[in-house]
Amino acid sequence: MSATVLIVDDEKNIRRTLHMVLDGAGFNVLEAGTAEEGLTLLSQNEVDLAILDVRLPGISGVDALQKIRARPETAKLPVLMISGHASVAEAVNAVQLGATDFFEKPLDRDRVLVSVRNALRTSQLQREVELLRADAEDRYAMIGQSAVMKKLYSELEKVAPTKGRVLITGESGTGKELIARAIHVLSPRKDAPFVKVNCAAIPAELIESELFGYERGAFTGAQNRKKGMFELANNGTLFLDEIGDMSMNAQAKVLRALQSGEITRVGSESAIAVDVRVLAATNRDLEAAVATGQFREDLYFRLNVVPIRSPSLRERRDDIATLAESFARGFCTENGMREKKFDEEVLHALTERAWPGNVRELRNVVERMVILSGDVVTLDDVPEDGRILEPRSASTTAADAEELTHGTDPERLSLREFRERAERDYIRTTLESCEWNISKAAGLLGVERTNLHKKMRSYGIKR
């Protein structure tokens, strides 16, 4: 669709000229002879760009520009200012107040079109950047209102505005990168780059050139100069993930960069000053690594200014249902599917699982269930291996059941206990005869698959 341009000028000939030029270039055009009329048209129409005369009867063009910038709905509208007798001071003032460009009368057709198209293109790019940033913030948003997460949020709000280095520890899959991104977004550096380096994924012989860059001819294959991650993160945040897997040689060079605030590209002798906030993360015990000589103690203390622990999913079971539903919505949106709901039994089963792979494992399981399910995700959509339904804890484990069956005097059992034992043993025997095929066992037992899962959970029956 063609962009709409509003022309506000008290000279009719100027308006007519601009109208002809813009209309001939394919733009939709609106006209106003005063600032008041122009502001009214802005409130009533969808306008992509405005052209304002600096000097207008009543409210001046500069005052109108201030009003446009003060309105939330037009605050980012590109505005071009024109004048036949403006001073340099007026032009500078207009730009300082938010004018996108400024040009004088008499108007040059090509100059006007170039300015209009550049302003519209820049505005479009800004909107796209904002959408991408909003999408990234949604994608990396931290989810959960459990007590342990509220404590984490409080820590992040305190540390993020500072320049302090942060060492994020925790099990694999708990979301350490999300914590690092949250610190960046909440910091004064949020509009600068966030650069992630996976130290475990880069071979030891390449880590130095990746972090610090290299000059042309520094080594075989170095055909062009390349900036390193420290330079790319200048004025922003550098996230060193899996810092515990970095080689001792690379650790020494990172320590030197942190101490001096300077880096040197491979193959160069010139130091380059960088302003970078370093965040690091690891699932290893760095204190133990320091004790065994596998990690530099001086680097550990440099990085561990503010320690933050990323909680495991087992510590935040209250968040599991919320996380699962959020992941499901995201997958449905990405794949153009209708939003799916979870059966309460599924959410209960998810909450009861041990989750050794933490949030990453939960995300993968939810994606698989969403793909396999109908409009509602039920226990029947659980993969056949049944691992998703293994309870966190059961009243009796398999070992306990064995002891109850063979190590207790039958005469001391109540009728209810004897029935439960018999049912439990019969279900287990049937499952073993079917090689733990849940659907087949349910058919032999004459029960629904979901009911068999309930019985298995109740009796603590596991493969």
Sine and cosine of phi, psi and omega as CSV:
sin_phi,cos_phi,sin_psi,cos_psi,sin_omega,cos_omega
0.00,0.00,0.56,-0.83,0.00,-1.00
-0.94,0.33,0.59,-0.81,0.05,-1.00
-0.96,0.29,0.49,-0.87,0.02,-1.00
-0.97,-0.24,0.79,-0.62,-0.03,-1.00
-0.89,-0.45,0.75,-0.66,0.06,-1.00
-0.98,-0.19,0.81,-0.59,0.05,-1.00
-0.96,-0.28,0.83,-0.56,0.03,-1.00
-0.85,-0.52,0.96,-0.26,-0.01,-1.00
-0.43,-0.90,0.64,-0.76,-0.04,-1.00
-0.99,0.13,-0.15,0.99,0.04,-1.00
-1.00,-0.06,0.90,-0.45,-0.07,-1.00
-0.88,0.48,-0.63,0.78,-0.01,-1.00
-0.90,0.44,-0.62,0.79,0.03,-1.00
-0.90,0.43,-0.70,0.72,0.01,-1.00
-0.87,0.48,-0.69,0.73,-0.03,-1.00
-0.90,0.44,-0.66,0.75,0.00,-1.00
-0.89,0.45,-0.75,0.66,0.01,-1.00
-0.89,0.46,-0.63,0.77,0.00,-1.00
-0.87,0.50,-0.72,0.70,-0.02,-1.00
-0.90,0.45,-0.69,0.72,-0.02,-1.00
-0.89,0.45,-0.73,0.68,-0.07,-1.00
-0.96,0.29,-0.65,0.76,0.02,-1.00
-0.89,0.45,-0.64,0.77,0.02,-1.00
-0.91,0.41,-0.40,0.92,0.02,-1.00
-1.00,-0.02,0.05,1.00,0.08,-1.00
1.00,-0.09,0.22,0.98,0.01,-1.00
-1.00,-0.03,0.47,-0.88,0.20,-0.98
-0.99,0.11,0.67,-0.74,-0.12,-0.99
-0.81,-0.59,0.70,-0.71,0.16,-0.99
-0.88,-0.48,0.52,-0.85,-0.03,-1.00
-0.80,-0.60,0.53,-0.85,0.11,-0.99
-0.54,-0.84,0.59,-0.80,-0.01,-1.00
-1.00,-0.08,-0.23,0.97,0.02,-1.00
-0.69,-0.72,0.30,-0.95,0.03,-1.00
-0.91,0.42,-0.63,0.78,0.01,-1.00
-0.86,0.50,-0.72,0.70,0.02,-1.00
-0.91,0.42,-0.63,0.78,0.01,-1.00
-0.90,0.43,-0.66,0.75,0.03,-1.00
-0.90,0.43,-0.58,0.81,0.05,-1.00
-0.91,0.42,-0.70,0.71,0.02,-1.00
-0.89,0.46,-0.58,0.81,0.03,-1.00
-0.90,0.44,-0.61,0.79,-0.02,-1.00
-0.97,0.25,-0.33,0.94,-0.08,-1.00
-0.97,-0.23,-0.24,0.97,-0.09,-1.00
-0.75,-0.66,0.34,-0.94,0.10,-0.99
-1.00,0.00,0.96,-0.28,-0.08,-1.00
-0.93,-0.37,0.69,-0.72,-0.03,-1.00
-0.99,-0.11,-0.39,0.92,-0.03,-1.00
-0.35,-0.94,0.57,-0.82,0.03,-1.00
-0.84,-0.54,0.60,-0.80,0.10,-1.00
-0.90,-0.45,0.88,-0.47,-0.09,-1.00
-0.89,-0.45,0.70,-0.71,0.18,-0.98
-0.98,0.22,0.62,-0.78,-0.02,-1.00
-0.90,0.43,-0.70,0.72,-0.07,-1.00
-0.94,-0.33,0.91,-0.41,-0.01,-1.00
-0.78,-0.63,0.43,-0.90,0.07,-1.00
-0.92,0.39,0.62,-0.78,-0.05,-1.00
0.98,0.19,-0.84,-0.54,0.04,-1.00
-0.94,0.33,0.78,-0.63,-0.01,-1.00
-0.96,0.26,0.24,-0.97,0.03,-1.00
-0.89,0.46,-0.60,0.80,0.01,-1.00
-0.91,0.40,-0.68,0.74,0.04,-1.00
-0.91,0.42,-0.61,0.79,0.03,-1.00
-0.90,0.43,-0.62,0.79,0.04,-1.00
-0.87,0.49,-0.68,0.74,0.03,-1.00
-0.88,0.47,-0.65,0.76,0.02,-1.00
-0.91,0.41,-0.63,0.78,0.04,-1.00
-0.88,0.47,-0.70,0.72,-0.01,-1.00
-0.94,0.34,-0.41,0.91,-0.02,-1.00
-0.98,0.19,-0.39,0.92,0.00,-1.00
-0.99,0.12,0.80,-0.61,-0.01,-1.00
-0.84,0.55,-0.61,0.79,-0.07,-1.00
-0.96,0.28,-0.31,0.95,0.00,-1.00
-0.84,-0.54,0.17,0.99,-0.10,-0.99
-0.86,0.51,-0.52,0.86,-0.04,-1.00
-0.96,-0.29,0.23,0.97,0.01,-1.00
-0.92,0.39,0.79,-0.61,0.07,-1.00
-0.93,0.38,0.76,-0.66,-0.05,-1.00
-0.79,-0.62,0.81,-0.59,0.08,-1.00
-0.97,-0.23,0.72,-0.70,-0.01,-1.00
-0.96,-0.27,0.68,-0.74,0.06,-1.00
-0.78,-0.63,0.46,-0.89,0.04,-1.00
-0.32,-0.95,0.53,-0.85,0.03,-1.00
-1.00,-0.04,-0.33,0.94,-0.06,-1.00
-0.52,-0.85,0.72,0.70,0.01,-1.00
-1.00,0.08,0.55,-0.84,0.07,-1.00
-1.00,0.08,0.24,-0.97,0.06,-1.00
-0.87,0.48,-0.60,0.80,-0.01,-1.00
-0.88,0.47,-0.65,0.76,0.01,-1.00
-0.92,0.40,-0.64,0.77,0.01,-1.00
-0.90,0.44,-0.72,0.70,0.02,-1.00
-0.88,0.47,-0.68,0.73,-0.01,-1.00
-0.88,0.47,-0.66,0.75,-0.01,-1.00
-0.89,0.45,-0.68,0.73,0.00,-1.00
-0.91,0.40,-0.64,0.77,0.02,-1.00
-0.90,0.43,-0.51,0.86,0.01,-1.00
-0.99,0.15,-0.09,1.00,0.09,-1.00
0.89,-0.45,0.19,0.98,0.06,-1.00
-0.93,0.38,0.65,-0.76,-0.02,-1.00
-0.97,0.24,-0.58,0.82,-0.01,-1.00
-0.39,-0.92,0.22,-0.97,-0.04,-1.00
-0.55,-0.83,0.78,-0.63,0.09,-1.00
-0.58,-0.81,0.35,-0.94,-0.13,-0.99
-0.98,-0.22,0.38,-0.93,0.15,-0.99
-0.99,0.13,0.44,-0.90,-0.05,1.00
-0.93,0.37,0.54,-0.84,-0.11,-0.99
-0.98,0.18,0.64,-0.77,0.09,-1.00
-0.97,-0.23,0.82,-0.57,-0.09,-1.00
-0.81,0.59,-0.78,0.63,-0.04,-1.00
-0.90,0.43,-0.63,0.77,0.02,-1.00
-0.88,0.48,-0.68,0.73,-0.01,-1.00
-0.90,0.44,-0.74,0.67,-0.05,-1.00
-0.91,0.42,-0.65,0.76,0.03,-1.00
-0.89,0.46,-0.69,0.73,-0.02,-1.00
-0.91,0.42,-0.69,0.73,0.00,-1.00
-0.89,0.45,-0.74,0.68,-0.04,-1.00
-0.92,0.40,-0.63,0.77,0.04,-1.00
-0.89,0.45,-0.67,0.74,-0.01,-1.00
-0.90,0.43,-0.67,0.74,0.01,-1.00
-0.92,0.39,-0.64,0.77,0.01,-1.00
-0.91,0.42,-0.68,0.73,0.02,-1.00
-0.89,0.45,-0.67,0.74,0.02,-1.00
-0.88,0.47,-0.66,0.75,0.02,-1.00
-0.90,0.43,-0.68,0.73,0.03,-1.00
-0.89,0.46,-0.64,0.77,0.03,-1.00
-0.89,0.46,-0.66,0.75,0.03,-1.00
-0.90,0.44,-0.65,0.76,0.01,-1.00
-0.91,0.42,-0.65,0.76,0.03,-1.00
-0.89,0.46,-0.68,0.74,0.01,-1.00
-0.89,0.45,-0.65,0.76,0.02,-1.00
-0.91,0.41,-0.67,0.74,0.03,-1.00
-0.90,0.43,-0.65,0.76,0.02,-1.00
-0.91,0.42,-0.67,0.74,0.03,-1.00
-0.89,0.45,-0.65,0.76,0.02,-1.00
-0.90,0.43,-0.65,0.76,0.01,-1.00
-0.91,0.42,-0.65,0.76,0.02,-1.00
-0.90,0.43,-0.62,0.79,0.06,-1.00
-0.92,0.40,-0.68,0.74,-0.05,-1.00
-0.90,0.43,-0.59,0.80,-0.05,-1.00
-0.97,-0.24,0.30,0.95,-0.01,-1.00
-0.93,0.37,0.60,-0.80,0.05,-1.00
-1.00,0.02,0.73,-0.68,-0.10,-0.99
-0.89,-0.45,0.68,-0.74,0.09,-1.00
0.71,-0.70,0.62,-0.79,0.03,-1.00
-0.79,-0.61,0.39,0.92,0.07,-1.00
-0.94,0.35,0.26,-0.96,-0.05,-1.00
-0.86,0.51,-0.66,0.75,-0.03,-1.00
-0.92,0.39,-0.54,0.84,0.03,-1.00
-0.96,0.27,-0.61,0.79,0.05,-1.00
-0.88,0.47,-0.61,0.79,0.06,-1.00
-0.90,0.43,-0.66,0.75,0.02,-1.00
-0.90,0.45,-0.70,0.71,0.02,-1.00
-0.85,0.53,-0.66,0.75,0.00,-1.00
-0.89,0.46,-0.66,0.75,0.02,-1.00
-0.90,0.43,-0.66,0.75,-0.02,-1.00
-0.90,0.43,-0.65,0.76,0.00,-1.00
-0.89,0.45,-0.50,0.87,0.00,-1.00
-0.98,0.18,-0.66,0.75,-0.12,-0.99
-1.00,0.08,-0.51,0.86,-0.12,-0.99
-0.84,0.54,-0.71,0.70,-0.06,-1.00
-0.94,0.34,-0.16,0.99,-0.05,-1.00
-1.00,-0.02,0.02,-1.00,0.08,-1.00
-0.99,-0.15,0.05,1.00,-0.08,-1.00
-0.88,0.48,0.66,-0.75,0.08,-1.00
-0.97,0.26,0.54,-0.84,-0.09,-1.00
-0.80,-0.60,0.71,-0.70,0.12,-0.99
-0.94,-0.35,0.90,-0.43,-0.05,-1.00
-0.98,-0.18,0.85,-0.52,-0.01,-1.00
-0.89,-0.45,0.34,-0.94,0.02,-1.00
0.46,-0.89,0.24,-0.97,-0.02,-1.00
-0.91,0.41,0.33,-0.94,0.05,-1.00
-0.90,0.43,0.69,-0.73,0.05,-1.00
1.00,0.03,0.11,0.99,-0.04,-1.00
-1.00,0.04,-0.19,0.98,0.04,-1.00
0.98,-0.18,0.63,0.78,-0.01,-1.00
-0.91,0.40,-0.57,0.82,0.05,-1.00
-0.91,0.41,-0.59,0.81,0.04,-1.00
-0.88,0.48,-0.63,0.77,0.03,-1.00
-0.90,0.44,-0.70,0.72,0.01,-1.00
-0.88,0.47,-0.69,0.72,0.01,-1.00
-0.91,0.42,-0.60,0.80,0.03,-1.00
-0.89,0.45,-0.66,0.75,0.04,-1.00
-0.88,0.48,-0.68,0.73,0.01,-1.00
-0.89,0.45,-0.73,0.68,-0.05,-1.00
-0.90,0.43,-0.54,0.84,-0.02,-1.00
-1.00,0.05,-0.01,1.00,-0.07,-1.00
-0.99,-0.13,0.23,-0.97,0.08,-1.00
-0.90,0.43,-0.18,0.98,-0.01,-1.00
-1.00,-0.06,0.19,0.98,-0.16,-0.99
-0.86,0.52,-0.48,0.88,-0.01,-1.00
-1.00,0.03,-0.06,1.00,0.04,-1.00
-0.99,-0.11,0.14,-0.99,-0.09,-1.00
-0.91,0.42,0.55,-0.84,0.22,-0.98
-0.92,-0.39,0.92,-0.40,-0.09,-1.00
-0.90,-0.43,0.83,-0.56,-0.01,-1.00
-0.97,-0.25,0.68,-0.73,0.08,-1.00
-0.81,-0.59,0.85,-0.52,0.09,-1.00
-1.00,-0.02,0.98,-0.17,-0.10,-0.99
-0.90,0.44,-0.46,0.89,-0.02,-1.00
-0.97,0.23,-0.36,0.93,-0.09,-1.00
-1.00,-0.02,-0.16,0.99,-0.05,-1.00
-0.97,-0.24,0.82,-0.57,0.02,-1.00
-0.83,0.56,0.55,-0.84,-0.07,-1.00
-0.83,0.56,-0.58,0.82,-0.04,-1.00
-0.97,0.25,-0.20,0.98,-0.02,-1.00
-0.95,-0.32,-0.21,0.98,-0.12,-0.99
-0.87,0.49,-0.62,0.79,-0.03,-1.00
-0.90,0.43,-0.72,0.70,-0.01,-1.00
-0.93,0.36,-0.51,0.86,0.04,-1.00
-0.94,0.33,-0.64,0.77,-0.04,-1.00
-0.97,0.23,-0.66,0.75,-0.16,-0.99
-0.93,-0.37,-0.14,0.99,0.00,-1.00
0.99,0.16,0.01,-1.00,0.00,-1.00
-0.45,-0.89,0.34,-0.94,0.04,-1.00
-1.00,-0.05,0.35,-0.94,0.04,-1.00
-0.88,0.48,0.74,-0.68,0.01,-1.00
0.99,0.15,0.11,0.99,-0.03,-1.00
-0.90,0.43,-0.49,0.87,0.03,-1.00
-0.36,-0.93,0.16,-0.99,-0.01,-1.00
-0.86,0.50,0.82,-0.58,-0.01,-1.00
0.99,-0.14,-0.19,0.98,0.01,-1.00
-1.00,0.10,0.98,0.18,-0.09,-1.00
-0.99,0.13,-0.36,0.93,0.01,-1.00
-0.67,-0.74,0.37,-0.93,0.08,-1.00
-0.93,0.38,0.62,-0.79,0.01,-1.00
-0.71,-0.71,0.73,-0.68,0.07,-1.00
-0.98,0.22,0.58,-0.81,0.05,-1.00
-1.00,-0.01,0.05,-1.00,-0.06,-1.00
-0.90,0.44,-0.55,0.83,0.03,-1.00
-0.89,0.46,-0.69,0.72,0.02,-1.00
-0.93,0.38,-0.66,0.75,-0.01,-1.00
-0.90,0.43,-0.47,0.88,-0.01,-1.00
-1.00,-0.04,0.14,0.99,-0.05,-1.00
-0.80,0.60,0.74,-0.67,-0.06,-1.00
0.95,0.32,0.01,1.00,-0.01,-1.00
-0.86,-0.52,-0.61,-0.79,-0.09,-1.00
-0.84,-0.55,0.72,-0.69,0.09,-1.00
-0.94,-0.35,0.85,-0.52,-0.03,-1.00
-0.96,-0.28,0.93,-0.37,0.00,-1.00
-1.00,-0.10,1.00,-0.08,-0.02,-1.00
-0.99,0.13,0.54,-0.84,-0.03,-1.00
0.80,0.59,0.74,0.68,-0.03,-1.00
-0.88,0.47,-0.42,0.91,-0.01,-1.00
-0.92,0.39,-0.27,0.96,0.00,-1.00
-0.99,-0.12,0.13,0.99,0.00,-1.00
-0.98,0.21,0.63,-0.78,-0.02,-1.00
-0.92,0.39,0.37,-0.93,-0.02,-1.00
-0.89,0.46,-0.61,0.80,0.00,-1.00
-0.90,0.44,-0.70,0.71,0.02,-1.00
-0.92,0.38,-0.57,0.82,0.04,-1.00
-0.85,0.52,-0.66,0.75,-0.01,-1.00
-0.89,0.46,-0.64,0.77,-0.02,-1.00
-0.95,0.30,-0.59,0.80,0.06,-1.00
-0.91,0.41,-0.67,0.74,0.03,-1.00
-0.86,0.51,-0.68,0.74,0.00,-1.00
-0.89,0.45,-0.64,0.77,0.01,-1.00
-0.92,0.39,-0.62,0.78,0.02,-1.00
-0.93,0.37,-0.60,0.80,-0.03,-1.00
-0.95,0.31,-0.65,0.76,-0.13,-0.99
-0.99,-0.13,-0.37,0.93,-0.10,-0.99
0.95,0.30,0.33,0.95,0.00,-1.00
-0.74,-0.68,0.50,-0.86,0.08,-1.00
-0.77,-0.63,0.36,-0.93,0.04,-1.00
-0.78,-0.63,0.82,-0.57,0.02,-1.00
-0.91,0.41,0.49,-0.87,0.08,-1.00
-0.89,0.45,0.78,-0.63,-0.01,-1.00
1.00,0.01,0.11,0.99,0.01,-1.00
-0.82,-0.57,0.39,-0.92,0.07,-1.00
-0.93,-0.37,-0.02,1.00,-0.04,-1.00
-1.00,-0.06,0.75,-0.67,0.03,-1.00
-1.00,0.08,0.58,-0.82,0.01,-1.00
-0.86,-0.51,0.83,-0.55,0.01,-1.00
-0.97,0.25,0.71,-0.71,0.04,-1.00
-0.74,-0.68,0.59,-0.81,0.07,-1.00
-0.92,-0.40,0.99,-0.13,-0.11,-0.99
-0.74,-0.67,0.71,-0.71,0.15,-0.99
-1.00,-0.07,0.84,-0.54,-0.07,-1.00
-0.98,-0.18,0.81,-0.59,0.16,-0.99
-0.91,-0.42,0.63,-0.77,-0.01,-1.00
-0.77,-0.64,0.41,-0.91,0.00,-1.00
-0.59,-0.81,0.49,-0.87,0.04,-1.00
-0.35,-0.94,0.48,-0.88,0.14,-0.99
-0.97,-0.24,0.11,0.99,0.02,-1.00
-1.00,-0.09,0.34,-0.94,0.10,-1.00
-1.00,0.07,0.99,-0.12,-0.08,-1.00
-0.93,0.36,-0.51,0.86,0.04,-1.00
-0.89,0.46,-0.67,0.74,0.05,-1.00
-0.92,0.40,-0.62,0.79,0.03,-1.00
-0.91,0.42,-0.59,0.81,0.07,-1.00
-0.90,0.43,-0.69,0.72,-0.03,-1.00
-0.89,0.45,-0.53,0.85,-0.01,-1.00
-1.00,-0.08,0.08,1.00,0.05,-1.00
0.98,0.20,0.28,0.96,-0.01,-1.00
-1.00,-0.07,-0.14,0.99,0.04,-1.00
-0.58,-0.81,0.67,-0.75,-0.07,-1.00
-0.93,0.38,0.77,-0.64,-0.01,-1.00
-0.92,0.40,-0.64,0.76,-0.04,-1.00
-0.92,0.40,-0.59,0.81,0.05,-1.00
-0.94,0.34,-0.62,0.78,0.02,-1.00
-0.84,0.54,-0.71,0.70,-0.02,-1.00
-0.94,0.33,-0.52,0.86,0.06,-1.00
-0.91,0.41,-0.63,0.78,-0.05,-1.00
-0.99,0.14,-0.57,0.82,-0.14,-0.99
-1.00,0.02,0.73,0.68,0.04,-1.00
-0.93,0.36,-0.75,0.66,0.07,-1.00
-0.83,-0.56,0.95,-0.30,0.03,-1.00
-0.99,0.11,0.71,-0.70,0.07,-1.00
-0.75,-0.67,0.75,-0.66,0.00,-1.00
-0.98,-0.21,0.76,-0.65,0.05,-1.00
-1.00,0.03,0.90,-0.44,-0.11,-0.99
-0.94,0.34,0.54,-0.84,0.07,-1.00
-0.96,0.29,0.28,-0.96,0.01,-1.00
-0.92,0.38,-0.45,0.89,0.03,-1.00
-0.91,0.42,-0.42,0.91,0.00,-1.00
-1.00,0.09,-0.16,0.99,-0.08,-1.00
-0.71,-0.70,0.78,0.63,-0.05,-1.00
-0.87,0.48,-0.47,0.88,0.01,-1.00
-0.89,0.45,-0.32,0.95,-0.04,-1.00
-1.00,-0.05,-0.17,0.99,-0.16,-0.99
-0.88,0.47,-0.72,0.70,-0.01,-1.00
-0.89,0.47,-0.69,0.73,0.01,-1.00
-0.89,0.45,-0.68,0.73,0.03,-1.00
-0.89,0.46,-0.71,0.70,-0.03,-1.00
-0.87,0.49,-0.71,0.71,-0.01,-1.00
-0.92,0.40,-0.60,0.80,0.03,-1.00
-0.92,0.40,-0.70,0.72,0.03,-1.00
-0.88,0.48,-0.67,0.75,-0.01,-1.00
-0.89,0.46,-0.69,0.73,0.04,-1.00
-0.87,0.49,-0.68,0.73,0.00,-1.00
-0.89,0.46,-0.70,0.72,0.00,-1.00
-0.91,0.41,-0.65,0.76,0.01,-1.00
-0.89,0.45,-0.67,0.74,0.00,-1.00
-0.91,0.42,-0.72,0.69,-0.03,-1.00
-0.88,0.47,-0.53,0.85,-0.09,-1.00
-0.97,-0.25,0.18,0.98,0.05,-1.00
0.91,0.42,0.51,0.86,-0.02,-1.00
-0.98,-0.19,0.41,-0.91,0.11,-0.99
-0.92,0.39,0.56,-0.83,-0.03,-1.00
-0.87,0.48,0.69,-0.72,-0.04,-1.00
-0.94,-0.35,0.55,-0.83,0.03,-1.00
-0.97,-0.26,0.38,-0.92,0.04,-1.00
-0.98,-0.22,0.70,-0.72,0.18,-0.98
-0.91,0.41,0.60,-0.80,-0.05,-1.00
-0.85,0.52,-0.55,0.84,0.01,-1.00
-0.90,0.44,-0.57,0.82,0.02,-1.00
-0.92,0.39,-0.72,0.69,0.01,-1.00
-0.88,0.48,-0.62,0.79,0.05,-1.00
-0.90,0.43,-0.69,0.73,0.00,-1.00
-0.89,0.45,-0.65,0.76,0.03,-1.00
-0.89,0.46,-0.64,0.77,-0.03,-1.00
-0.92,0.39,-0.51,0.86,-0.06,-1.00
-0.99,0.12,-0.21,0.98,-0.07,-1.00
-0.96,0.28,0.42,-0.91,-0.04,-1.00
-0.97,0.26,-0.55,0.84,0.02,-1.00
0.82,0.58,0.90,0.44,0.06,-1.00
-0.89,0.45,-0.43,0.90,0.03,-1.00
-1.00,-0.01,0.06,1.00,0.09,-1.00
0.86,0.51,-0.55,-0.83,-0.12,-0.99
-0.89,0.46,-0.58,0.81,0.01,-1.00
-0.88,0.48,-0.68,0.74,0.03,-1.00
-0.91,0.42,-0.67,0.74,0.03,-1.00
-0.86,0.51,-0.70,0.71,0.01,-1.00
-0.86,0.51,-0.70,0.72,-0.02,-1.00
-0.90,0.43,-0.67,0.74,0.00,-1.00
-0.91,0.41,-0.68,0.74,0.01,-1.00
-0.89,0.45,-0.67,0.74,0.02,-1.00
-0.87,0.49,-0.69,0.73,0.00,-1.00
-0.89,0.45,-0.67,0.74,-0.01,-1.00
-0.92,0.38,-0.64,0.77,0.01,-1.00
-0.89,0.45,-0.65,0.76,-0.01,-1.00
-0.90,0.44,-0.62,0.78,-0.10,-0.99
-1.00,0.06,-0.21,0.98,-0.18,-0.98
-1.00,-0.06,0.16,-0.99,0.16,-0.99
-1.00,0.00,-0.55,-0.83,-0.02,-1.00
-0.92,0.39,-0.46,0.89,0.02,-1.00
-0.85,-0.52,0.76,-0.65,0.03,-1.00
-0.99,0.14,0.88,-0.47,-0.02,-1.00
-0.87,-0.49,0.04,-1.00,0.03,-1.00
-0.89,0.45,-0.43,0.90,0.03,-1.00
-0.92,0.38,-0.29,0.96,0.00,-1.00
-1.00,0.02,-0.02,1.00,0.01,-1.00
-0.95,0.31,0.68,-0.73,0.04,-1.00
-0.79,0.61,0.53,-0.85,-0.13,-0.99
-0.86,0.51,-0.42,0.91,-0.05,-1.00
-0.92,0.39,-0.28,0.96,0.09,-1.00
0.95,0.31,0.05,1.00,-0.08,-1.00
-0.89,0.45,-0.46,0.89,-0.03,-1.00
-0.90,0.43,-0.37,0.93,-0.09,-1.00
-0.99,-0.15,0.10,1.00,0.04,-1.00
-0.91,0.41,0.85,-0.53,-0.07,-1.00
-0.95,0.30,0.45,-0.89,0.05,-1.00
-0.88,0.47,-0.67,0.74,0.06,-1.00
-0.47,-0.88,0.49,-0.87,0.00,-1.00
-0.75,-0.66,0.37,-0.93,-0.04,-1.00
-0.89,0.46,-0.55,0.83,0.07,-1.00
-0.66,-0.75,0.80,-0.60,0.09,-1.00
-0.99,0.13,0.08,-1.00,0.02,-1.00
-0.87,0.50,-0.63,0.78,0.01,-1.00
-0.91,0.42,-0.66,0.75,0.03,-1.00
-0.89,0.46,-0.65,0.76,-0.02,-1.00
-0.90,0.45,-0.66,0.75,0.01,-1.00
-0.88,0.48,-0.66,0.76,0.00,-1.00
-0.92,0.40,-0.62,0.78,0.00,-1.00
-0.91,0.42,-0.62,0.79,-0.06,-1.00
-0.95,0.32,-0.69,0.72,-0.17,-0.99
-0.96,-0.28,-0.27,0.96,-0.11,-0.99
-0.93,-0.35,0.22,0.98,-0.04,-1.00
-0.82,-0.57,0.60,-0.80,0.04,-1.00
-0.93,0.37,0.88,-0.47,-0.04,-1.00
-0.84,0.54,-0.48,0.88,-0.05,-1.00
-0.92,0.38,-0.31,0.95,-0.04,-1.00
-1.00,-0.03,-0.05,1.00,0.00,-1.00
-0.99,0.12,0.61,-0.79,0.14,-0.99
-0.98,0.21,0.20,-0.98,0.00,-1.00
-0.89,0.46,-0.65,0.76,0.01,-1.00
-0.89,0.45,-0.68,0.73,0.00,-1.00
-0.90,0.44,-0.63,0.78,0.00,-1.00
-0.91,0.41,-0.65,0.76,0.02,-1.00
-0.89,0.45,-0.69,0.72,-0.01,-1.00
-0.89,0.45,-0.66,0.75,0.01,-1.00
-0.90,0.44,-0.69,0.72,-0.01,-1.00
-0.89,0.45,-0.68,0.74,0.00,-1.00
-0.91,0.42,-0.68,0.74,0.00,-1.00
-0.88,0.47,-0.73,0.69,-0.02,-1.00
-0.91,0.42,-0.63,0.78,-0.03,-1.00
-0.92,0.38,-0.65,0.76,0.03,-1.00
-0.89,0.45,-0.69,0.73,-0.02,-1.00
-0.91,0.42,-0.69,0.73,0.00,-1.00
-0.88,0.48,-0.67,0.74,0.01,-1.00
-0.90,0.43,-0.69,0.72,0.02,-1.00
-0.87,0.49,-0.66,0.75,0.00,-1.00
-0.91,0.41,-0.61,0.79,0.01,-1.00
-0.93,0.38,-0.43,0.90,0.03,-1.00
-0.99,-0.11,0.18,0.98,-0.06,-1.00
0.82,0.57,0.61,0.79,0.09,-1.00
0.90,0.43,0.47,0.88,0.14,-0.99
-0.99,0.16,0.96,-0.29,-0.13,-0.99
-0.87,0.50,-0.71,0.70,-0.05,-1.00
-0.90,0.45,-0.69,0.73,-0.02,-1.00
-0.91,0.41,-0.68,0.73,0.00,-1.00
-0.90,0.44,-0.66,0.75,0.02,-1.00
-0.88,0.48,-0.61,0.79,0.03,-1.00
-0.91,0.41,-0.68,0.73,0.01,-1.00
-0.92,0.39,-0.57,0.82,-0.02,-1.00
-0.99,0.15,-0.25,0.97,0.01,-1.00
0.96,0.28,0.54,0.84,0.02,-1.00
-0.78,-0.62,0.30,-0.96,0.08,-1.00
-0.94,0.34,0.48,-0.88,0.00,-1.00
-0.85,0.52,-0.65,0.76,0.00,-1.00
-0.90,0.43,-0.60,0.80,0.02,-1.00
-0.93,0.36,-0.59,0.81,0.04,-1.00
-0.90,0.44,-0.66,0.75,0.06,-1.00
-0.86,0.51,-0.66,0.75,0.01,-1.00
-0.87,0.49,-0.70,0.71,0.01,-1.00
-0.88,0.47,-0.67,0.74,-0.01,-1.00
-0.88,0.47,-0.67,0.74,0.03,-1.00
-0.91,0.42,-0.68,0.74,-0.05,-1.00
-0.89,0.46,-0.65,0.76,-0.04,-1.00
-1.00,-0.06,0.00,1.00,0.00,-1.00
0.93,0.37,0.52,0.85,-0.04,-1.00
-0.99,0.12,0.85,-0.53,0.03,-1.00
-0.79,-0.62,0.38,-0.92,0.05,-1.00
-0.92,0.39,0.00,0.00,0.00,0.00
